[in-house]
Amino acid sequence: MTDIHAFAELIGIQFNDYSLLLRALTHRSYVNENQGVVVEDNERLEFLGDAVIDFVVAAYLYHHFPEMQEGDLTSLRAALVRSETLAEFGRHYQIGNYLQLGYGEAESGGRERIPILCATFEAVVGAIYLDQGLAVVEQWLPPLLAPTLKQIIAESLHKDAKSEFQVWAQARFNVTPVYRVVKAIGPDHDKLFTVEARAGDAVWGVGEGRSKQAAAQAAATEALYEAELWEIRASFDEEE
């Protein structure tokens, strides 16, 4: 239990029931390899933590942006609770170092895998909620949200570039963009994907990311920039 207490100190929470935190840090692969010794993994806590995070983030945005429309609030919430963001929160607390993983999962890089880090962070939040209550979660989570939210707004990361590019491509050319992975380098737990955004026969943008989704969003962002240039050139041609 030494590591569990060290992790609790790292996240700044003194638990009443440390078995909840131990369960939050226990991956299914560890249970499978230790049947009869460990009886429960963190998936139920992950389910609960996911709902708690959604609520706390929604309330945080509602109170901090009183004039913002529902659609923009939804986009910001989606950016804050997506897997990559929650995995980064987990990395902030070195959560991978404290995970109980099966041998095979650990050897294949599971301690750095985005879905595992995200799910474990959600499970930890679920454990905090059960042990300490909602008020503590509402105090604990915002210090992570604030700097991330600032970056999201500054870089317009909450904008759904894929949706915007699709609207433009359908309006202009009556085609739906497709996204194609053209390169994937690195080990399974730390791949870098390169994705093309294509509309018709043309490549409008290329993006990179640690997940296919992130790379596709980056490609769509570049495609939107190229679309803006296309519109400018088209307006000049019409004037001539």
MODELLER restraints for C-alpha pairs under 7 A, 6 or more apart:
rsr = mdl.restraints
at = mdl.atoms
rsr.add(forms.Gaussian(group=physical.xy_distance, feature=features.Distance(at['CA:3:A'], at['CA:98:A']), mean=6.73, stdev=0.5))
rsr.add(forms.Gaussian(group=physical.xy_distance, feature=features.Distance(at['CA:4:A'], at['CA:22:A']), mean=6.40, stdev=0.5))
rsr.add(forms.Gaussian(group=physical.xy_distance, feature=features.Distance(at['CA:8:A'], at['CA:14:A']), mean=6.24, stdev=0.5))
rsr.add(forms.Gaussian(group=physical.xy_distance, feature=features.Distance(at['CA:10:A'], at['CA:93:A']), mean=6.82, stdev=0.5))
rsr.add(forms.Gaussian(group=physical.xy_distance, feature=features.Distance(at['CA:11:A'], at['CA:93:A']), mean=6.57, stdev=0.5))
rsr.add(forms.Gaussian(group=physical.xy_distance, feature=features.Distance(at['CA:15:A'], at['CA:131:A']), mean=6.50, stdev=0.5))
rsr.add(forms.Gaussian(group=physical.xy_distance, feature=features.Distance(at['CA:16:A'], at['CA:131:A']), mean=6.38, stdev=0.5))
rsr.add(forms.Gaussian(group=physical.xy_distance, feature=features.Distance(at['CA:17:A'], at['CA:131:A']), mean=6.60, stdev=0.5))
rsr.add(forms.Gaussian(group=physical.xy_distance, feature=features.Distance(at['CA:20:A'], at['CA:127:A']), mean=5.48, stdev=0.5))
rsr.add(forms.Gaussian(group=physical.xy_distance, feature=features.Distance(at['CA:21:A'], at['CA:124:A']), mean=6.44, stdev=0.5))
rsr.add(forms.Gaussian(group=physical.xy_distance, feature=features.Distance(at['CA:21:A'], at['CA:127:A']), mean=5.83, stdev=0.5))
rsr.add(forms.Gaussian(group=physical.xy_distance, feature=features.Distance(at['CA:23:A'], at['CA:40:A']), mean=6.79, stdev=0.5))
rsr.add(forms.Gaussian(group=physical.xy_distance, feature=features.Distance(at['CA:23:A'], at['CA:41:A']), mean=5.92, stdev=0.5))
rsr.add(forms.Gaussian(group=physical.xy_distance, feature=features.Distance(at['CA:23:A'], at['CA:42:A']), mean=5.45, stdev=0.5))
rsr.add(forms.Gaussian(group=physical.xy_distance, feature=features.Distance(at['CA:24:A'], at['CA:42:A']), mean=4.69, stdev=0.5))
rsr.add(forms.Gaussian(group=physical.xy_distance, feature=features.Distance(at['CA:24:A'], at['CA:45:A']), mean=6.37, stdev=0.5))
rsr.add(forms.Gaussian(group=physical.xy_distance, feature=features.Distance(at['CA:24:A'], at['CA:120:A']), mean=6.39, stdev=0.5))
rsr.add(forms.Gaussian(group=physical.xy_distance, feature=features.Distance(at['CA:24:A'], at['CA:123:A']), mean=4.88, stdev=0.5))
rsr.add(forms.Gaussian(group=physical.xy_distance, feature=features.Distance(at['CA:24:A'], at['CA:124:A']), mean=5.19, stdev=0.5))
rsr.add(forms.Gaussian(group=physical.xy_distance, feature=features.Distance(at['CA:24:A'], at['CA:127:A']), mean=6.43, stdev=0.5))
rsr.add(forms.Gaussian(group=physical.xy_distance, feature=features.Distance(at['CA:25:A'], at['CA:42:A']), mean=6.58, stdev=0.5))
rsr.add(forms.Gaussian(group=physical.xy_distance, feature=features.Distance(at['CA:25:A'], at['CA:98:A']), mean=6.84, stdev=0.5))
rsr.add(forms.Gaussian(group=physical.xy_distance, feature=features.Distance(at['CA:25:A'], at['CA:99:A']), mean=4.95, stdev=0.5))
rsr.add(forms.Gaussian(group=physical.xy_distance, feature=features.Distance(at['CA:25:A'], at['CA:100:A']), mean=5.94, stdev=0.5))
rsr.add(forms.Gaussian(group=physical.xy_distance, feature=features.Distance(at['CA:25:A'], at['CA:120:A']), mean=6.21, stdev=0.5))
rsr.add(forms.Gaussian(group=physical.xy_distance, feature=features.Distance(at['CA:26:A'], at['CA:41:A']), mean=5.17, stdev=0.5))
rsr.add(forms.Gaussian(group=physical.xy_distance, feature=features.Distance(at['CA:26:A'], at['CA:42:A']), mean=5.58, stdev=0.5))
rsr.add(forms.Gaussian(group=physical.xy_distance, feature=features.Distance(at['CA:26:A'], at['CA:99:A']), mean=6.15, stdev=0.5))
rsr.add(forms.Gaussian(group=physical.xy_distance, feature=features.Distance(at['CA:26:A'], at['CA:100:A']), mean=4.74, stdev=0.5))
rsr.add(forms.Gaussian(group=physical.xy_distance, feature=features.Distance(at['CA:26:A'], at['CA:101:A']), mean=6.71, stdev=0.5))
rsr.add(forms.Gaussian(group=physical.xy_distance, feature=features.Distance(at['CA:27:A'], at['CA:41:A']), mean=5.44, stdev=0.5))
rsr.add(forms.Gaussian(group=physical.xy_distance, feature=features.Distance(at['CA:27:A'], at['CA:42:A']), mean=6.02, stdev=0.5))
rsr.add(forms.Gaussian(group=physical.xy_distance, feature=features.Distance(at['CA:27:A'], at['CA:100:A']), mean=5.93, stdev=0.5))
rsr.add(forms.Gaussian(group=physical.xy_distance, feature=features.Distance(at['CA:27:A'], at['CA:101:A']), mean=5.45, stdev=0.5))
rsr.add(forms.Gaussian(group=physical.xy_distance, feature=features.Distance(at['CA:28:A'], at['CA:41:A']), mean=5.11, stdev=0.5))
rsr.add(forms.Gaussian(group=physical.xy_distance, feature=features.Distance(at['CA:29:A'], at['CA:101:A']), mean=5.83, stdev=0.5))
rsr.add(forms.Gaussian(group=physical.xy_distance, feature=features.Distance(at['CA:29:A'], at['CA:102:A']), mean=4.60, stdev=0.5))
rsr.add(forms.Gaussian(group=physical.xy_distance, feature=features.Distance(at['CA:29:A'], at['CA:105:A']), mean=6.78, stdev=0.5))
rsr.add(forms.Gaussian(group=physical.xy_distance, feature=features.Distance(at['CA:30:A'], at['CA:100:A']), mean=6.04, stdev=0.5))
rsr.add(forms.Gaussian(group=physical.xy_distance, feature=features.Distance(at['CA:30:A'], at['CA:101:A']), mean=4.69, stdev=0.5))
rsr.add(forms.Gaussian(group=physical.xy_distance, feature=features.Distance(at['CA:30:A'], at['CA:102:A']), mean=3.99, stdev=0.5))
rsr.add(forms.Gaussian(group=physical.xy_distance, feature=features.Distance(at['CA:31:A'], at['CA:38:A']), mean=5.53, stdev=0.5))
rsr.add(forms.Gaussian(group=physical.xy_distance, feature=features.Distance(at['CA:31:A'], at['CA:39:A']), mean=6.55, stdev=0.5))
rsr.add(forms.Gaussian(group=physical.xy_distance, feature=features.Distance(at['CA:31:A'], at['CA:40:A']), mean=6.77, stdev=0.5))
rsr.add(forms.Gaussian(group=physical.xy_distance, feature=features.Distance(at['CA:31:A'], at['CA:41:A']), mean=6.31, stdev=0.5))
rsr.add(forms.Gaussian(group=physical.xy_distance, feature=features.Distance(at['CA:33:A'], at['CA:102:A']), mean=6.12, stdev=0.5))
rsr.add(forms.Gaussian(group=physical.xy_distance, feature=features.Distance(at['CA:42:A'], at['CA:123:A']), mean=6.00, stdev=0.5))
rsr.add(forms.Gaussian(group=physical.xy_distance, feature=features.Distance(at['CA:45:A'], at['CA:123:A']), mean=4.49, stdev=0.5))
rsr.add(forms.Gaussian(group=physical.xy_distance, feature=features.Distance(at['CA:45:A'], at['CA:126:A']), mean=5.08, stdev=0.5))
rsr.add(forms.Gaussian(group=physical.xy_distance, feature=features.Distance(at['CA:45:A'], at['CA:127:A']), mean=6.46, stdev=0.5))
rsr.add(forms.Gaussian(group=physical.xy_distance, feature=features.Distance(at['CA:46:A'], at['CA:119:A']), mean=5.75, stdev=0.5))
rsr.add(forms.Gaussian(group=physical.xy_distance, feature=features.Distance(at['CA:46:A'], at['CA:120:A']), mean=6.72, stdev=0.5))
rsr.add(forms.Gaussian(group=physical.xy_distance, feature=features.Distance(at['CA:46:A'], at['CA:122:A']), mean=4.90, stdev=0.5))
rsr.add(forms.Gaussian(group=physical.xy_distance, feature=features.Distance(at['CA:46:A'], at['CA:123:A']), mean=3.83, stdev=0.5))
rsr.add(forms.Gaussian(group=physical.xy_distance, feature=features.Distance(at['CA:46:A'], at['CA:126:A']), mean=6.41, stdev=0.5))
rsr.add(forms.Gaussian(group=physical.xy_distance, feature=features.Distance(at['CA:48:A'], at['CA:126:A']), mean=5.30, stdev=0.5))
rsr.add(forms.Gaussian(group=physical.xy_distance, feature=features.Distance(at['CA:49:A'], at['CA:122:A']), mean=4.55, stdev=0.5))
rsr.add(forms.Gaussian(group=physical.xy_distance, feature=features.Distance(at['CA:49:A'], at['CA:123:A']), mean=5.34, stdev=0.5))
rsr.add(forms.Gaussian(group=physical.xy_distance, feature=features.Distance(at['CA:49:A'], at['CA:125:A']), mean=4.99, stdev=0.5))
rsr.add(forms.Gaussian(group=physical.xy_distance, feature=features.Distance(at['CA:49:A'], at['CA:126:A']), mean=3.77, stdev=0.5))
rsr.add(forms.Gaussian(group=physical.xy_distance, feature=features.Distance(at['CA:50:A'], at['CA:122:A']), mean=5.42, stdev=0.5))
rsr.add(forms.Gaussian(group=physical.xy_distance, feature=features.Distance(at['CA:56:A'], at['CA:138:A']), mean=6.15, stdev=0.5))
rsr.add(forms.Gaussian(group=physical.xy_distance, feature=features.Distance(at['CA:57:A'], at['CA:77:A']), mean=6.44, stdev=0.5))
rsr.add(forms.Gaussian(group=physical.xy_distance, feature=features.Distance(at['CA:58:A'], at['CA:77:A']), mean=6.39, stdev=0.5))
rsr.add(forms.Gaussian(group=physical.xy_distance, feature=features.Distance(at['CA:61:A'], at['CA:73:A']), mean=6.70, stdev=0.5))
rsr.add(forms.Gaussian(group=physical.xy_distance, feature=features.Distance(at['CA:75:A'], at['CA:158:A']), mean=5.40, stdev=0.5))
rsr.add(forms.Gaussian(group=physical.xy_distance, feature=features.Distance(at['CA:75:A'], at['CA:159:A']), mean=6.73, stdev=0.5))
rsr.add(forms.Gaussian(group=physical.xy_distance, feature=features.Distance(at['CA:76:A'], at['CA:158:A']), mean=5.30, stdev=0.5))
rsr.add(forms.Gaussian(group=physical.xy_distance, feature=features.Distance(at['CA:79:A'], at['CA:158:A']), mean=5.30, stdev=0.5))
rsr.add(forms.Gaussian(group=physical.xy_distance, feature=features.Distance(at['CA:83:A'], at['CA:114:A']), mean=6.75, stdev=0.5))
rsr.add(forms.Gaussian(group=physical.xy_distance, feature=features.Distance(at['CA:83:A'], at['CA:115:A']), mean=6.53, stdev=0.5))
rsr.add(forms.Gaussian(group=physical.xy_distance, feature=features.Distance(at['CA:83:A'], at['CA:118:A']), mean=5.49, stdev=0.5))
rsr.add(forms.Gaussian(group=physical.xy_distance, feature=features.Distance(at['CA:84:A'], at['CA:114:A']), mean=6.32, stdev=0.5))
rsr.add(forms.Gaussian(group=physical.xy_distance, feature=features.Distance(at['CA:86:A'], at['CA:118:A']), mean=5.02, stdev=0.5))
rsr.add(forms.Gaussian(group=physical.xy_distance, feature=features.Distance(at['CA:86:A'], at['CA:121:A']), mean=6.68, stdev=0.5))
rsr.add(forms.Gaussian(group=physical.xy_distance, feature=features.Distance(at['CA:87:A'], at['CA:114:A']), mean=5.55, stdev=0.5))
rsr.add(forms.Gaussian(group=physical.xy_distance, feature=features.Distance(at['CA:87:A'], at['CA:117:A']), mean=4.81, stdev=0.5))
rsr.add(forms.Gaussian(group=physical.xy_distance, feature=features.Distance(at['CA:87:A'], at['CA:118:A']), mean=4.24, stdev=0.5))
rsr.add(forms.Gaussian(group=physical.xy_distance, feature=features.Distance(at['CA:89:A'], at['CA:144:A']), mean=6.89, stdev=0.5))
rsr.add(forms.Gaussian(group=physical.xy_distance, feature=features.Distance(at['CA:90:A'], at['CA:117:A']), mean=5.87, stdev=0.5))
rsr.add(forms.Gaussian(group=physical.xy_distance, feature=features.Distance(at['CA:90:A'], at['CA:118:A']), mean=6.76, stdev=0.5))
rsr.add(forms.Gaussian(group=physical.xy_distance, feature=features.Distance(at['CA:90:A'], at['CA:121:A']), mean=5.40, stdev=0.5))
rsr.add(forms.Gaussian(group=physical.xy_distance, feature=features.Distance(at['CA:96:A'], at['CA:111:A']), mean=4.56, stdev=0.5))
rsr.add(forms.Gaussian(group=physical.xy_distance, feature=features.Distance(at['CA:96:A'], at['CA:112:A']), mean=6.48, stdev=0.5))
rsr.add(forms.Gaussian(group=physical.xy_distance, feature=features.Distance(at['CA:96:A'], at['CA:117:A']), mean=6.77, stdev=0.5))
rsr.add(forms.Gaussian(group=physical.xy_distance, feature=features.Distance(at['CA:108:A'], at['CA:189:A']), mean=6.95, stdev=0.5))
rsr.add(forms.Gaussian(group=physical.xy_distance, feature=features.Distance(at['CA:109:A'], at['CA:189:A']), mean=5.11, stdev=0.5))
rsr.add(forms.Gaussian(group=physical.xy_distance, feature=features.Distance(at['CA:110:A'], at['CA:116:A']), mean=6.81, stdev=0.5))
rsr.add(forms.Gaussian(group=physical.xy_distance, feature=features.Distance(at['CA:110:A'], at['CA:189:A']), mean=6.64, stdev=0.5))
rsr.add(forms.Gaussian(group=physical.xy_distance, feature=features.Distance(at['CA:112:A'], at['CA:189:A']), mean=6.28, stdev=0.5))
rsr.add(forms.Gaussian(group=physical.xy_distance, feature=features.Distance(at['CA:113:A'], at['CA:189:A']), mean=5.23, stdev=0.5))
rsr.add(forms.Gaussian(group=physical.xy_distance, feature=features.Distance(at['CA:128:A'], at['CA:137:A']), mean=6.74, stdev=0.5))
rsr.add(forms.Gaussian(group=physical.xy_distance, feature=features.Distance(at['CA:129:A'], at['CA:137:A']), mean=6.24, stdev=0.5))
rsr.add(forms.Gaussian(group=physical.xy_distance, feature=features.Distance(at['CA:152:A'], at['CA:158:A']), mean=6.12, stdev=0.5))
rsr.add(forms.Gaussian(group=physical.xy_distance, feature=features.Distance(at['CA:161:A'], at['CA:217:A']), mean=6.04, stdev=0.5))
rsr.add(forms.Gaussian(group=physical.xy_distance, feature=features.Distance(at['CA:161:A'], at['CA:220:A']), mean=5.35, stdev=0.5))
rsr.add(forms.Gaussian(group=physical.xy_distance, feature=features.Distance(at['CA:161:A'], at['CA:221:A']), mean=5.34, stdev=0.5))
rsr.add(forms.Gaussian(group=physical.xy_distance, feature=features.Distance(at['CA:162:A'], at['CA:217:A']), mean=6.06, stdev=0.5))
rsr.add(forms.Gaussian(group=physical.xy_distance, feature=features.Distance(at['CA:162:A'], at['CA:220:A']), mean=5.21, stdev=0.5))
rsr.add(forms.Gaussian(group=physical.xy_distance, feature=features.Distance(at['CA:165:A'], at['CA:220:A']), mean=6.42, stdev=0.5))
rsr.add(forms.Gaussian(group=physical.xy_distance, feature=features.Distance(at['CA:165:A'], at['CA:223:A']), mean=6.97, stdev=0.5))
rsr.add(forms.Gaussian(group=physical.xy_distance, feature=features.Distance(at['CA:165:A'], at['CA:224:A']), mean=5.76, stdev=0.5))
rsr.add(forms.Gaussian(group=physical.xy_distance, feature=features.Distance(at['CA:166:A'], at['CA:176:A']), mean=5.94, stdev=0.5))
rsr.add(forms.Gaussian(group=physical.xy_distance, feature=features.Distance(at['CA:166:A'], at['CA:177:A']), mean=5.94, stdev=0.5))
rsr.add(forms.Gaussian(group=physical.xy_distance, feature=features.Distance(at['CA:169:A'], at['CA:175:A']), mean=5.89, stdev=0.5))
rsr.add(forms.Gaussian(group=physical.xy_distance, feature=features.Distance(at['CA:169:A'], at['CA:176:A']), mean=6.43, stdev=0.5))
rsr.add(forms.Gaussian(group=physical.xy_distance, feature=features.Distance(at['CA:169:A'], at['CA:177:A']), mean=6.90, stdev=0.5))
rsr.add(forms.Gaussian(group=physical.xy_distance, feature=features.Distance(at['CA:169:A'], at['CA:199:A']), mean=6.75, stdev=0.5))
rsr.add(forms.Gaussian(group=physical.xy_distance, feature=features.Distance(at['CA:170:A'], at['CA:176:A']), mean=5.89, stdev=0.5))
rsr.add(forms.Gaussian(group=physical.xy_distance, feature=features.Distance(at['CA:175:A'], at['CA:199:A']), mean=6.44, stdev=0.5))
rsr.add(forms.Gaussian(group=physical.xy_distance, feature=features.Distance(at['CA:175:A'], at['CA:200:A']), mean=6.42, stdev=0.5))
rsr.add(forms.Gaussian(group=physical.xy_distance, feature=features.Distance(at['CA:176:A'], at['CA:199:A']), mean=6.50, stdev=0.5))
rsr.add(forms.Gaussian(group=physical.xy_distance, feature=features.Distance(at['CA:177:A'], at['CA:197:A']), mean=6.60, stdev=0.5))
rsr.add(forms.Gaussian(group=physical.xy_distance, feature=features.Distance(at['CA:177:A'], at['CA:198:A']), mean=5.42, stdev=0.5))
rsr.add(forms.Gaussian(group=physical.xy_distance, feature=features.Distance(at['CA:177:A'], at['CA:199:A']), mean=4.54, stdev=0.5))
rsr.add(forms.Gaussian(group=physical.xy_distance, feature=features.Distance(at['CA:178:A'], at['CA:197:A']), mean=5.99, stdev=0.5))
rsr.add(forms.Gaussian(group=physical.xy_distance, feature=features.Distance(at['CA:178:A'], at['CA:198:A']), mean=5.33, stdev=0.5))
rsr.add(forms.Gaussian(group=physical.xy_distance, feature=features.Distance(at['CA:178:A'], at['CA:199:A']), mean=6.56, stdev=0.5))
rsr.add(forms.Gaussian(group=physical.xy_distance, feature=features.Distance(at['CA:179:A'], at['CA:195:A']), mean=6.36, stdev=0.5))
rsr.add(forms.Gaussian(group=physical.xy_distance, feature=features.Distance(at['CA:179:A'], at['CA:196:A']), mean=5.52, stdev=0.5))
rsr.add(forms.Gaussian(group=physical.xy_distance, feature=features.Distance(at['CA:179:A'], at['CA:197:A']), mean=4.77, stdev=0.5))
rsr.add(forms.Gaussian(group=physical.xy_distance, feature=features.Distance(at['CA:179:A'], at['CA:198:A']), mean=6.24, stdev=0.5))
rsr.add(forms.Gaussian(group=physical.xy_distance, feature=features.Distance(at['CA:179:A'], at['CA:216:A']), mean=6.42, stdev=0.5))
rsr.add(forms.Gaussian(group=physical.xy_distance, feature=features.Distance(at['CA:180:A'], at['CA:195:A']), mean=5.37, stdev=0.5))
rsr.add(forms.Gaussian(group=physical.xy_distance, feature=features.Distance(at['CA:180:A'], at['CA:196:A']), mean=5.24, stdev=0.5))
rsr.add(forms.Gaussian(group=physical.xy_distance, feature=features.Distance(at['CA:180:A'], at['CA:197:A']), mean=6.81, stdev=0.5))
rsr.add(forms.Gaussian(group=physical.xy_distance, feature=features.Distance(at['CA:181:A'], at['CA:193:A']), mean=6.90, stdev=0.5))
rsr.add(forms.Gaussian(group=physical.xy_distance, feature=features.Distance(at['CA:181:A'], at['CA:194:A']), mean=5.82, stdev=0.5))
rsr.add(forms.Gaussian(group=physical.xy_distance, feature=features.Distance(at['CA:181:A'], at['CA:195:A']), mean=4.34, stdev=0.5))
rsr.add(forms.Gaussian(group=physical.xy_distance, feature=features.Distance(at['CA:181:A'], at['CA:196:A']), mean=6.46, stdev=0.5))
rsr.add(forms.Gaussian(group=physical.xy_distance, feature=features.Distance(at['CA:182:A'], at['CA:194:A']), mean=5.72, stdev=0.5))
rsr.add(forms.Gaussian(group=physical.xy_distance, feature=features.Distance(at['CA:182:A'], at['CA:195:A']), mean=5.64, stdev=0.5))
rsr.add(forms.Gaussian(group=physical.xy_distance, feature=features.Distance(at['CA:182:A'], at['CA:196:A']), mean=6.81, stdev=0.5))
rsr.add(forms.Gaussian(group=physical.xy_distance, feature=features.Distance(at['CA:183:A'], at['CA:193:A']), mean=5.80, stdev=0.5))
rsr.add(forms.Gaussian(group=physical.xy_distance, feature=features.Distance(at['CA:183:A'], at['CA:194:A']), mean=5.00, stdev=0.5))
rsr.add(forms.Gaussian(group=physical.xy_distance, feature=features.Distance(at['CA:184:A'], at['CA:191:A']), mean=6.27, stdev=0.5))
rsr.add(forms.Gaussian(group=physical.xy_distance, feature=features.Distance(at['CA:184:A'], at['CA:192:A']), mean=5.57, stdev=0.5))
rsr.add(forms.Gaussian(group=physical.xy_distance, feature=features.Distance(at['CA:184:A'], at['CA:193:A']), mean=4.48, stdev=0.5))
rsr.add(forms.Gaussian(group=physical.xy_distance, feature=features.Distance(at['CA:184:A'], at['CA:194:A']), mean=6.30, stdev=0.5))
rsr.add(forms.Gaussian(group=physical.xy_distance, feature=features.Distance(at['CA:185:A'], at['CA:191:A']), mean=5.47, stdev=0.5))
rsr.add(forms.Gaussian(group=physical.xy_distance, feature=features.Distance(at['CA:185:A'], at['CA:192:A']), mean=5.37, stdev=0.5))
rsr.add(forms.Gaussian(group=physical.xy_distance, feature=features.Distance(at['CA:185:A'], at['CA:193:A']), mean=6.71, stdev=0.5))
rsr.add(forms.Gaussian(group=physical.xy_distance, feature=features.Distance(at['CA:186:A'], at['CA:192:A']), mean=6.36, stdev=0.5))
rsr.add(forms.Gaussian(group=physical.xy_distance, feature=features.Distance(at['CA:190:A'], at['CA:210:A']), mean=6.99, stdev=0.5))
rsr.add(forms.Gaussian(group=physical.xy_distance, feature=features.Distance(at['CA:191:A'], at['CA:210:A']), mean=5.88, stdev=0.5))
rsr.add(forms.Gaussian(group=physical.xy_distance, feature=features.Distance(at['CA:192:A'], at['CA:208:A']), mean=6.73, stdev=0.5))
rsr.add(forms.Gaussian(group=physical.xy_distance, feature=features.Distance(at['CA:192:A'], at['CA:209:A']), mean=5.67, stdev=0.5))
rsr.add(forms.Gaussian(group=physical.xy_distance, feature=features.Distance(at['CA:192:A'], at['CA:210:A']), mean=4.80, stdev=0.5))
rsr.add(forms.Gaussian(group=physical.xy_distance, feature=features.Distance(at['CA:193:A'], at['CA:208:A']), mean=5.45, stdev=0.5))
rsr.add(forms.Gaussian(group=physical.xy_distance, feature=features.Distance(at['CA:193:A'], at['CA:209:A']), mean=5.40, stdev=0.5))
rsr.add(forms.Gaussian(group=physical.xy_distance, feature=features.Distance(at['CA:193:A'], at['CA:210:A']), mean=6.07, stdev=0.5))
rsr.add(forms.Gaussian(group=physical.xy_distance, feature=features.Distance(at['CA:193:A'], at['CA:211:A']), mean=6.33, stdev=0.5))
rsr.add(forms.Gaussian(group=physical.xy_distance, feature=features.Distance(at['CA:193:A'], at['CA:212:A']), mean=6.00, stdev=0.5))
rsr.add(forms.Gaussian(group=physical.xy_distance, feature=features.Distance(at['CA:193:A'], at['CA:215:A']), mean=6.18, stdev=0.5))
rsr.add(forms.Gaussian(group=physical.xy_distance, feature=features.Distance(at['CA:194:A'], at['CA:206:A']), mean=6.98, stdev=0.5))
rsr.add(forms.Gaussian(group=physical.xy_distance, feature=features.Distance(at['CA:194:A'], at['CA:207:A']), mean=5.67, stdev=0.5))
rsr.add(forms.Gaussian(group=physical.xy_distance, feature=features.Distance(at['CA:194:A'], at['CA:208:A']), mean=4.50, stdev=0.5))
rsr.add(forms.Gaussian(group=physical.xy_distance, feature=features.Distance(at['CA:194:A'], at['CA:209:A']), mean=6.81, stdev=0.5))
rsr.add(forms.Gaussian(group=physical.xy_distance, feature=features.Distance(at['CA:194:A'], at['CA:215:A']), mean=6.07, stdev=0.5))
rsr.add(forms.Gaussian(group=physical.xy_distance, feature=features.Distance(at['CA:195:A'], at['CA:206:A']), mean=5.68, stdev=0.5))
rsr.add(forms.Gaussian(group=physical.xy_distance, feature=features.Distance(at['CA:195:A'], at['CA:207:A']), mean=5.43, stdev=0.5))
rsr.add(forms.Gaussian(group=physical.xy_distance, feature=features.Distance(at['CA:195:A'], at['CA:208:A']), mean=6.40, stdev=0.5))
rsr.add(forms.Gaussian(group=physical.xy_distance, feature=features.Distance(at['CA:195:A'], at['CA:215:A']), mean=5.66, stdev=0.5))
rsr.add(forms.Gaussian(group=physical.xy_distance, feature=features.Distance(at['CA:195:A'], at['CA:216:A']), mean=5.65, stdev=0.5))
rsr.add(forms.Gaussian(group=physical.xy_distance, feature=features.Distance(at['CA:195:A'], at['CA:219:A']), mean=6.37, stdev=0.5))
rsr.add(forms.Gaussian(group=physical.xy_distance, feature=features.Distance(at['CA:196:A'], at['CA:203:A']), mean=6.50, stdev=0.5))
rsr.add(forms.Gaussian(group=physical.xy_distance, feature=features.Distance(at['CA:196:A'], at['CA:205:A']), mean=5.83, stdev=0.5))
rsr.add(forms.Gaussian(group=physical.xy_distance, feature=features.Distance(at['CA:196:A'], at['CA:206:A']), mean=4.54, stdev=0.5))
rsr.add(forms.Gaussian(group=physical.xy_distance, feature=features.Distance(at['CA:196:A'], at['CA:207:A']), mean=6.64, stdev=0.5))
rsr.add(forms.Gaussian(group=physical.xy_distance, feature=features.Distance(at['CA:196:A'], at['CA:219:A']), mean=6.02, stdev=0.5))
rsr.add(forms.Gaussian(group=physical.xy_distance, feature=features.Distance(at['CA:197:A'], at['CA:203:A']), mean=5.83, stdev=0.5))
rsr.add(forms.Gaussian(group=physical.xy_distance, feature=features.Distance(at['CA:197:A'], at['CA:204:A']), mean=5.68, stdev=0.5))
rsr.add(forms.Gaussian(group=physical.xy_distance, feature=features.Distance(at['CA:197:A'], at['CA:205:A']), mean=5.04, stdev=0.5))
rsr.add(forms.Gaussian(group=physical.xy_distance, feature=features.Distance(at['CA:197:A'], at['CA:206:A']), mean=6.18, stdev=0.5))
rsr.add(forms.Gaussian(group=physical.xy_distance, feature=features.Distance(at['CA:197:A'], at['CA:219:A']), mean=5.55, stdev=0.5))
rsr.add(forms.Gaussian(group=physical.xy_distance, feature=features.Distance(at['CA:197:A'], at['CA:220:A']), mean=6.04, stdev=0.5))
rsr.add(forms.Gaussian(group=physical.xy_distance, feature=features.Distance(at['CA:197:A'], at['CA:223:A']), mean=6.76, stdev=0.5))
rsr.add(forms.Gaussian(group=physical.xy_distance, feature=features.Distance(at['CA:198:A'], at['CA:204:A']), mean=5.70, stdev=0.5))
rsr.add(forms.Gaussian(group=physical.xy_distance, feature=features.Distance(at['CA:204:A'], at['CA:223:A']), mean=4.64, stdev=0.5))
rsr.add(forms.Gaussian(group=physical.xy_distance, feature=features.Distance(at['CA:204:A'], at['CA:226:A']), mean=6.44, stdev=0.5))
rsr.add(forms.Gaussian(group=physical.xy_distance, feature=features.Distance(at['CA:205:A'], at['CA:219:A']), mean=4.70, stdev=0.5))
rsr.add(forms.Gaussian(group=physical.xy_distance, feature=features.Distance(at['CA:205:A'], at['CA:220:A']), mean=6.15, stdev=0.5))
rsr.add(forms.Gaussian(group=physical.xy_distance, feature=features.Distance(at['CA:205:A'], at['CA:222:A']), mean=4.86, stdev=0.5))
rsr.add(forms.Gaussian(group=physical.xy_distance, feature=features.Distance(at['CA:205:A'], at['CA:223:A']), mean=4.24, stdev=0.5))
rsr.add(forms.Gaussian(group=physical.xy_distance, feature=features.Distance(at['CA:206:A'], at['CA:219:A']), mean=4.34, stdev=0.5))
rsr.add(forms.Gaussian(group=physical.xy_distance, feature=features.Distance(at['CA:206:A'], at['CA:222:A']), mean=6.71, stdev=0.5))
rsr.add(forms.Gaussian(group=physical.xy_distance, feature=features.Distance(at['CA:207:A'], at['CA:215:A']), mean=4.97, stdev=0.5))
rsr.add(forms.Gaussian(group=physical.xy_distance, feature=features.Distance(at['CA:207:A'], at['CA:216:A']), mean=6.30, stdev=0.5))
rsr.add(forms.Gaussian(group=physical.xy_distance, feature=features.Distance(at['CA:207:A'], at['CA:218:A']), mean=4.51, stdev=0.5))
rsr.add(forms.Gaussian(group=physical.xy_distance, feature=features.Distance(at['CA:207:A'], at['CA:219:A']), mean=3.90, stdev=0.5))
rsr.add(forms.Gaussian(group=physical.xy_distance, feature=features.Distance(at['CA:208:A'], at['CA:215:A']), mean=4.34, stdev=0.5))
rsr.add(forms.Gaussian(group=physical.xy_distance, feature=features.Distance(at['CA:208:A'], at['CA:218:A']), mean=6.40, stdev=0.5))
rsr.add(forms.Gaussian(group=physical.xy_distance, feature=features.Distance(at['CA:209:A'], at['CA:215:A']), mean=4.10, stdev=0.5))
